Amino acid sequence: MSNAQLASDAGYRLLAATGMHRGDRAYQQDQVQIFGHARVAGCALAVLADGMGGKSGGRKAADQVILTAQQLFERYAPNRDDAQSLLKQIVMEAHLMIKLTAITSEEEPHSTAAAFLVGPSRACEVIHAGDSRVYHFRGAEMLSRTIDHSYVQRLVDEGTVAEADANAHAQSNLLTGCLGTQADPPLTVKRIDPLEFGDSLLACSDGLWHYFTPRELGAIVHALPPREASEMLIAKARQRARGTGDNASLALVRIEALAD
C-alpha cells in the first residue's frame, strides 16, 4: 500500500492511495501508480494496468502502460495541453509498445488500462480499455463508472444477461478491447467537471471489483481515509475470493477542501 497528499493552490487537496495483491495467482501481472505533477500542485494522474499473457508477458505489458504514462505525464503542461489527448496518447503509445514487445515474446502480451487525470481546476478526465474500471463517488453514492469492453458486458447491453448475473458468467474474462491486440484499443473517454469536495475516484482491476457491489465500494471509500479504505478493499476481496482470487489492484483519490 502507498499513500500521498497533494495540495493545490486552488483551495483543495488530493488524498491518494494505491493497493495491490497477487491474490492466489503464481504471478503479479497488475501494476498501478499515482503520479503527482512535478510543477503544478493539485494535478495528479492515476494509472492502472491488468496484464495478460504467460509468465512474464502480462507483467511486461502492464509495466509498459505505467512507463508510458509516466514519461508522457512528465512532459504534460496542464495549462497548455489537452488532458483527453494526453490520456488517448498514453493508451495508444502503450498499445504500440506492447505490440512491439510481442514480436520477441514467447507469449502474446496484452493489458487493460484504466486512468484518470485530475487537473488544477478540479476537472477530471477518465479513460479505459478492457475490464479495469474507474468509479466516481460523491460521498458514498456512485455517480458513474466505466462500462467494460467485454463479451459479457455486450450480453448485458443486449439484454441477454442480467447485470446481477454477469460476474458469474463462464465467459466473464473475455475482452472485446484491450492493449496489445491486432485491433486498436477502444478510446473511451469521459469528463467530470468539476469534481466536488468529498468526491472519490477509484480505479481498480477485475480482481477487486468482482467481489463488491457499487454500494459496498461507496460505503468503504466514503467512511475511511484512502489508505485505510484501500487496505480494507484488498482484505475483503481476498476473503471473498476463498483461495481463488486473481491479482487485485486499485488507485483511490479523494478531493477535500483545505482548512481555512
C-alpha positions in Angstrom: 0.0 0.0 0.0 1.1 3.6 -0.6 -0.5 6.9 0.2 0.1 10.6 -0.6 -1.3 14.0 -0.1 -1.2 16.6 -2.9 -2.1 20.2 -2.0 -3.3 22.7 -4.6 -3.1 26.5 -4.8 -6.8 26.4 -5.6 -8.0 25.6 -2.1 -8.2 21.8 -2.2 -6.0 18.8 -1.6 -6.0 15.3 -3.1 -5.7 12.4 -0.7 -4.4 9.4 -2.6 -3.5 5.7 -2.1 -2.8 2.6 -4.1 -3.1 -1.0 -3.2 -2.1 -4.3 -4.9 -2.1 -8.0 -4.0 -1.0 -11.0 -6.1 -4.1 -12.9 -5.0 -3.9 -16.7 -5.5 -2.1 -16.4 -8.8 1.5 -17.5 -9.3 2.5 -14.2 -10.9 1.7 -10.5 -10.3 0.6 -9.0 -13.6 -1.3 -5.9 -12.3 0.5 -2.6 -12.0 -0.7 0.7 -10.6 0.7 4.1 -9.9 -0.5 7.6 -8.9 1.8 10.4 -10.3 1.7 13.9 -8.8 2.6 16.7 -11.3 6.1 18.0 -10.6 5.3 21.6 -11.5 1.5 22.1 -10.9 0.0 21.5 -7.4 -3.3 19.6 -7.3 -2.7 17.8 -10.6 -2.4 14.1 -10.5 -2.6 11.1 -12.8 -3.7 7.6 -11.7 -3.0 4.7 -14.0 -3.8 1.0 -13.6 -3.0 -1.9 -15.9 -4.0 -5.5 -15.7 -1.6 -7.5 -17.8 -2.4 -10.8 -19.6 -0.1 -13.3 -21.3 2.1 -16.1 -19.9 4.5 -16.0 -17.0 6.1 -12.6 -17.8 4.2 -11.3 -20.8 1.3 -9.8 -18.8 3.7 -8.1 -16.4 5.7 -6.6 -19.2 2.6 -5.3 -20.9 1.3 -3.7 -17.6 4.8 -2.2 -16.9 4.7 -0.6 -20.4 1.4 1.1 -19.6 2.8 2.6 -16.4 6.1 3.6 -18.0 4.4 5.3 -21.0 2.1 7.2 -18.7 5.0 8.4 -16.5 7.0 9.6 -19.5 4.2 11.4 -21.2 2.9 12.9 -17.9 6.3 14.4 -17.1 6.1 16.4 -20.3 2.4 17.4 -19.8 1.6 21.1 -19.2 -1.9 21.3 -17.6 -2.4 25.0 -18.5 -1.5 24.4 -22.1 -2.0 20.8 -23.2 -5.3 18.9 -23.6 -5.9 16.3 -20.9 -8.1 14.0 -23.0 -5.4 14.0 -25.8 -2.8 13.0 -23.2 -4.8 10.1 -22.0 -5.5 8.9 -25.5 -1.8 9.2 -26.3 -0.9 7.1 -23.3 -3.2 4.3 -24.3 -2.2 4.3 -28.0 1.6 4.6 -27.4 1.5 1.8 -24.7 -0.6 -0.3 -27.1 2.1 0.1 -29.9 5.0 -0.7 -27.5 3.2 -3.8 -26.2 2.8 -5.0 -29.8 6.5 -4.5 -30.4 7.3 -6.5 -27.3 5.1 -9.3 -28.6 7.5 -9.8 -31.5 10.2 -11.2 -29.2 7.9 -12.6 -26.6 7.0 -16.3 -26.1 3.5 -15.3 -25.1 1.3 -12.7 -26.6 1.2 -9.8 -24.1 -2.0 -7.8 -23.6 -3.1 -5.3 -20.9 -6.2 -3.4 -19.8 -5.8 0.3 -18.9 -7.8 2.5 -16.6 -6.7 6.0 -15.9 -7.9 9.3 -14.6 -6.3 12.8 -14.6 -7.3 15.4 -12.1 -6.5 18.9 -13.2 -5.7 22.1 -11.2 -9.3 23.4 -11.8 -10.9 20.2 -10.3 -11.8 18.9 -13.8 -11.2 15.2 -14.3 -10.7 13.2 -17.4 -11.2 9.4 -17.5 -10.1 6.8 -20.0 -10.2 3.0 -20.0 -9.8 -0.1 -22.3 -10.8 -3.6 -21.2 -12.5 -4.5 -17.9 -10.5 -2.5 -15.4 -12.8 0.2 -14.1 -13.0 3.8 -12.9 -15.7 4.6 -10.4 -16.8 8.1 -9.4 -18.4 8.5 -6.0 -19.9 11.6 -4.4 -19.8 10.8 -0.7 -21.0 7.1 -0.6 -23.1 7.3 -3.8 -21.8 6.0 -7.1 -22.4 8.7 -9.8 -20.8 6.8 -12.6 -18.5 4.0 -13.7 -16.8 3.0 -16.9 -18.5 0.3 -18.9 -16.4 -2.8 -19.6 -15.1 -3.7 -23.0 -16.0 -7.3 -22.6 -18.1 -10.1 -24.1 -20.4 -10.3 -21.0 -20.9 -6.6 -21.0 -22.1 -6.8 -24.6 -24.6 -9.5 -23.5 -25.8 -7.2 -20.7 -26.2 -4.4 -23.1 -28.2 -6.6 -25.4 -30.4 -7.8 -22.6 -29.3 -11.4 -22.9 -27.7 -11.5 -19.4 -28.9 -9.6 -16.3 -26.2 -7.4 -14.8 -26.6 -9.2 -11.5 -25.6 -12.4 -13.2 -22.7 -11.0 -15.2 -20.0 -11.8 -12.6 -20.8 -15.5 -12.5 -20.9 -15.9 -16.3 -18.5 -18.6 -17.6 -17.0 -16.2 -20.2 -16.7 -13.2 -17.9 -13.0 -12.9 -18.6 -13.3 -12.5 -22.4 -12.5 -8.9 -23.5 -13.6 -7.1 -26.7 -11.0 -4.4 -26.4 -7.6 -4.0 -24.7 -4.0 -3.0 -25.4 -1.6 -5.2 -27.5 -4.1 -6.9 -29.8 -4.1 -6.6 -33.6 -7.1 -4.2 -33.4 -6.5 -0.8 -31.8 -7.9 -0.4 -28.3 -11.1 1.5 -27.7 -10.5 5.1 -26.6 -13.5 5.6 -24.3 -13.1 8.9 -22.5 -15.3 10.8 -20.0 -15.1 14.2 -18.4 -16.2 15.1 -14.9 -16.2 18.9 -14.4 -15.9 19.9 -11.7 -15.2 17.4 -9.0 -16.8 18.5 -5.8 -15.3 18.3 -2.3 -15.9 14.8 -0.9 -15.8 13.2 -4.3 -13.7 10.0 -4.7 -12.3 8.3 -7.8 -11.5 4.6 -7.7 -9.6 2.8 -10.5 -9.5 -1.0 -10.0 -8.9 -4.3 -11.8 -11.5 -7.0 -12.1 -9.6 -8.9 -9.4 -11.0 -6.3 -7.0 -14.4 -5.0 -8.3 -15.6 -8.6 -9.0 -16.2 -9.0 -5.2 -18.2 -5.8 -4.5 -21.4 -4.1 -5.3 -21.2 -0.3 -6.1 -23.0 0.3 -2.8 -20.3 -1.6 -0.8 -17.5 0.2 -2.6 -19.0 3.6 -2.0 -19.6 2.9 1.7 -15.9 2.0 2.2 -14.3 4.8 0.2 -16.5 7.3 1.9 -16.1 6.1 5.5 -12.4 5.7 5.6 -9.3 7.7 4.5 -7.9 6.4 1.2 -5.1 4.3 2.7 -7.4 2.5 5.2 -10.1 2.1 2.5 -7.5 0.5 0.2 -6.4 -1.9 2.8 -10.0 -2.9 3.6 -10.9 -3.4 0.0 -7.9 -5.6 -0.7 -8.6 -7.6 2.6 -12.3 -8.1 1.8 -11.5 -9.1 -1.8 -9.0 -11.7 -0.5 -11.6 -13.0 2.0 -14.4 -13.3 -0.5 -12.1 -15.0 -3.1 -11.8 -18.0 -0.9 -8.5 -19.1 -2.3 -9.3 -18.5 -6.0 -8.5 -14.8 -6.3 -7.0 -13.0 -9.2 -4.4 -10.2 -8.9 -6.1 -7.2 -7.3 -5.1 -3.6 -7.6 -6.6 -0.2 -7.1 -5.9 3.5 -7.1 -8.0 5.8 -4.9 -8.1 9.6 -4.8 -10.4 11.8 -2.7 -10.7 15.6 -3.1 -11.1 17.6 0.0 -11.2 21.3 0.8 -8.2 22.9 2.5 -8.9 24.0 6.0 -9.0 27.8 6.5 
